[in-house]
């Protein structure tokens, strides 16, 4: 049995190429966020999560740097720590 997506009459689907980082500004953020992780050792996933969160917190105070890296002039909103669904 196939399931089909129901698109509202006022909506239109646009298919993106398989690799289109220029259309997804977050793809350009990886070099900025990973810089803090490259030489680090993290004993567990929580420590890695904390390091990534700290780096994102620093980057949110540098909107010009983020805008330049992404080539989009949007401003990052406040970073909130994600809730891990595995811990419920």
N, C-alpha and C positions, 0 to 999 in steps of 0.2 A: 504494500500500500504506500503510495506516495503522498507526501505532505507538501502543499504549495503555500507560498507566501502570499497573503492577500494584501495588495497594495491599494491604498485609498485612491479614489479617482483623481484627487488633486496632487497625488504624489507621483514621482517619476524615479525609476531606478537608473543609476549610472554605474557602469561597470568600470572599475579601475584596472590598469595594467597590473600584472603579477608583482612587479617591483616598481613602486612609485613613492620613494621616500620624500620627493619634493612636494607631494600632496599631504604628507603626514608630518607636521612639524616636530612631533615627539621623537621621530627617528633621528633627528639632528641633535637631540639632547644626550644621546648615549655617551658620546665622548666626554661631555662635561660631567655627567653623573658618575661615569666609571673611573674617572681620574682618581677619585678617593679610594677606589677598591683595588686598583692594579697591584700594588705591592703589599696589600694587607693580608693578614691571616685572621680568619674568623672561626672560632671554635665551634660555632653552631649557626643555624639559620637566623636565630634571633639577633646575634651579634652583627651579621651581615645586614639584616633589616635595619638595625639601629644606625649603622654606618651610612647606608643609602639614605635614610631619613635625614640624618644630620647634613649630608651633602645637599640634598634637595632644599633643606631649610636655608642653607647658605645661598644657594642659587636664586631662591625667591627674593632675596634682597638685592639681586643684581639683574633687574629686568632688562637693562640695555645689553648685557652680555648674552642673556637668553634670546633676546630679539635678534641680535646679530648672528648667533649660531643657527637659529631656525629660519632666518630670513623672513620671519613673520613678526609684526610689530605688536602682537598681543602681549599682555602682561600676565605673568603667572599669578595664579590665585594662591591663597594660603594653602600650604601643604598640610594635609591631615594624615596621621598615621592610619594605615589601612587595618581593618579588622580581619584577622585570619579566620576564615570559616572553619578551619580544622580544629579550632579551640573551643567551639561551642559545645 
